[in-house]
């Protein structure tokens, strides 16, 4: 198989272990072309949504798109606005202010759009559970098309058309894991063939699809892999001034080839920061900027907002860590402080789960309503949304999925939530704390770690849920050097020596200083790691990104 595909046996072995058992399947994985996309009609409601939009446009209706305040919602809205602009149709948009309006649609916003003359409303990355705002839009005479990817409730809103890959008929299908921006792009692609006039080249919007899909942390396999892989090529070309400027302020060359990790850790947070701390409008303004010169000041402003967000995040993380340390007898954490920023508690909840490997709800107080608002993150073994379903009587509202969710509740229900959430987690995962599991691909000797191997592993990109970065184990090696680094000296830099061959490799263990101590120097240890190219000073060097170790 390796010979037929002109790849090394090691790469073929990795592909085989990941369920690709034919040369055709391996070839499609390594070269995911747009022609490999499944037919869009397999997405429930797509034809209805495109037809309703086409008919509304033919009737001369004034269109607005309503998105969400995160990167998926902002990129979805940008896809729709740019598509309509390319087809010569002006539309309005509404992105909710997270702190003033919260997630999803709301009646006052719908009424404001109606007053501005909107008679057809398209939702992106939201709408599937926004019953009252959609009912109000229909009362005001609007045609309403819902485009979403979140889990639907038992009932559906009274929209003219609903497109969602998680509706019956789509679950288990090729497009089930699409992000909101993927759904929006598919609808626009179908609408492209229904409208009169010259068609738009939909490939020009794939950079937005890649950005939103990566940021929403959906599986990067199947159809998402095809969309993201092709979108990353567009991001490298830097034809969109806003993304070129965003790369620059993130300390990348504007034409740099970025992986999913670099998009997710550097570009996406800067767009997300504006929405987390208030209005997401700056994010959309950046992505729709006409020139690099116009985009750069906006990107610089978002970079500053992100720095503020990171400072606030660090403060909340330190407080939440102290609370968690005082509650180690709990299997599931419910942490609370009324002054925590509601736009950041979800990120901090992820940090708590990463540190303690326990489901965590981080709760703060809404100063306007007095209600408590929380965001939760989970571990692989616990269905967070399912757990919150059992707590519905304590909550004013909740939503999400297996690994992440949001909720609101009255202050007097906090203690009961803490008690019952802990009991539910203990029932599902057991009384003893779990430890995270790390799946490794194979043992890899130091002499095998070459630039050629790393170029081949790069063919497996983009990495994420559904397509994890390859992890290898070393033979026993000597820890020749140990140093801590970072602002809080929370990271570890090592030099590892293989005494069999004399080969030495540098390694970094990010945020591992608490558990990987200086006493390990001169010890013989085995490491689980991912090989990387470090280009910090402009000279490419191979190093190991340490995931775990055995003494």
Secondary structure as UniProt FT lines:
FT   HELIX           2..5
FT   HELIX           9..17
FT   TURN            18..19
FT   HELIX           23..30
FT   HELIX           34..36
FT   HELIX           40..42
FT   TURN            44..45
FT   HELIX           46..58
FT   TURN            59..60
FT   STRAND          63..67
FT   HELIX           71..86
FT   TURN            87..88
FT   STRAND          92..95
FT   HELIX           98..101
FT   HELIX           107..115
FT   TURN            116..117
FT   STRAND          120..124
FT   TURN            128..129
FT   HELIX           131..139
FT   TURN            140..141
FT   STRAND          143..147
FT   STRAND          161..163
FT   TURN            165..166
FT   TURN            168..172
FT   TURN            174..177
FT   HELIX           180..194
FT   HELIX           202..205
FT   HELIX           206..215
FT   TURN            216..217
FT   HELIX           222..237
FT   HELIX           241..249
FT   TURN            250..251
FT   TURN            254..255
FT   HELIX           260..262
FT   HELIX           263..267
FT   HELIX           268..276
FT   HELIX           281..287
FT   HELIX           292..325
FT   TURN            326..329
FT   STRAND          333..336
FT   TURN            338..339
FT   TURN            342..344
FT   HELIX           345..356
FT   STRAND          360..365
FT   TURN            367..369
FT   STRAND          372..377
FT   TURN            380..381
FT   HELIX           384..389
FT   TURN            390..391
FT   HELIX           392..394
FT   STRAND          395..400
FT   STRAND          404..409
FT   HELIX           411..413
FT   HELIX           414..429
FT   STRAND          442..443
FT   HELIX           446..448
FT   HELIX           451..457
FT   HELIX           458..460
FT   TURN            465..466
FT   STRAND          472..473
FT   STRAND          477..485
FT   TURN            487..488
FT   STRAND          491..497
FT   TURN            499..501
FT   STRAND          504..509
FT   TURN            510..511
FT   TURN            513..515
FT   HELIX           518..520
FT   TURN            521..522
FT   STRAND          524..534
FT   TURN            536..537
FT   STRAND          541..550
//
